[in-house]
């Protein structure tokens, strides 16, 4: 049943939108933080441990049960509405850590349908298992998330009502970039942006032809580069000026490689940094390989809280092998089953040959695990288990 709210709950203290956030997210802009971070540790753990279903790229979901919360675990999706004449408007682009269904608990309405922009994973949990509707702190969590969604909706209305086409596009790209950075999806001022020009047009309320012109305009001005689903912001302050952006991003704290010549294909990919040697590093470096982006961030947060430096997270076997070859490692945490039927054992054998200790991470049984003699972190992942296993590997 959706929440029935008769009166505001009494508060024993000041309502702060950062209550319950992971410590390593406090320096992020409030609107950029994944809504998952606003839930209590118990609710987050329940969502992270929940079963999940897969959506292939282009597949649609109508969410179904309005008495549940839906967590996007990995991939990108877009919520939309379609008019009777077939025109579509994208209401919201979803990234890992975003929640769907919070508003429904108060309004009783079914969430807007969504389409998977990439292969995606979604976890669904009944609200009754996450939130005590009679609890003032629980309602406060929901109110903070609703306030964030409301602020984002106001920004969208401002953009559609006051900005011209190139300003809207600049604001959209900055907003996506800001949110992606809060999820560790940005590298070298760039990120994979799986939106087609039709998707961007439907989010901006303009035609695809006009969208293409605006993209070219920003590129000719040297502000962005968008090609082959790779968005790179070349001039952050300049793009903010076009967008009338009110939250300047910390461009100075990010290395700016915009002045380097582009490769022949015109797309600059994140460079492979030269890693310092183990003797030059103050912190031990742990490679994390996990294709579930929410779980990867969860494990990364645990390891960072223990003082480790993280390499990755790598979402695929190929990325894991590349990082292992390029980086100087002290240990690794490896998800056994990756997307597209891949298993992580080739990387495990590579680490064995280099005498780098590692742990597997899985919710399944696999007879091949025994041949490695490595410790196993069982899913759902608990902080105490990760801590104990990492101490075993490092010491």
Buried (B, 14 or more C-beta within 10 A) or exposed (E): EBBEEEEEBEEEEEEEBBBBBBEBBEEBBBBBBBBBBBBBEEBBBBBBBBEBEBBEEEEEBEBEEBBBBBBBBBBBBBBBEEEEEEEBBBBBBBBBBBBBBBBBBBEEEEBBBBBBBBBBBBBBBEBEEBBEBEEEBBBBBBBBBBBBBEEBEEBBEEBBEEBEBBBBBBBBBBBBBBBBBBBBBBBBBBBBBBBEBEBBBBBBBBBBEBBEBBBEBBBEBEBBBBBEBBBBBBBBEBBBEBBEBEEEBEBEEBEBBBEEEEEEEEBBEBEEEEBEEEEEEEEBBBBBBBBBBBBBBBBBBBBBBBEBBBBBBBBBBEBBBEBBEEBBBBBBBBBBBBBEEBBBBEBBEBBBEEEBBBBBBBBEEBEEBEEBEBBBBEBEBBBEBBBEBBEEBEE
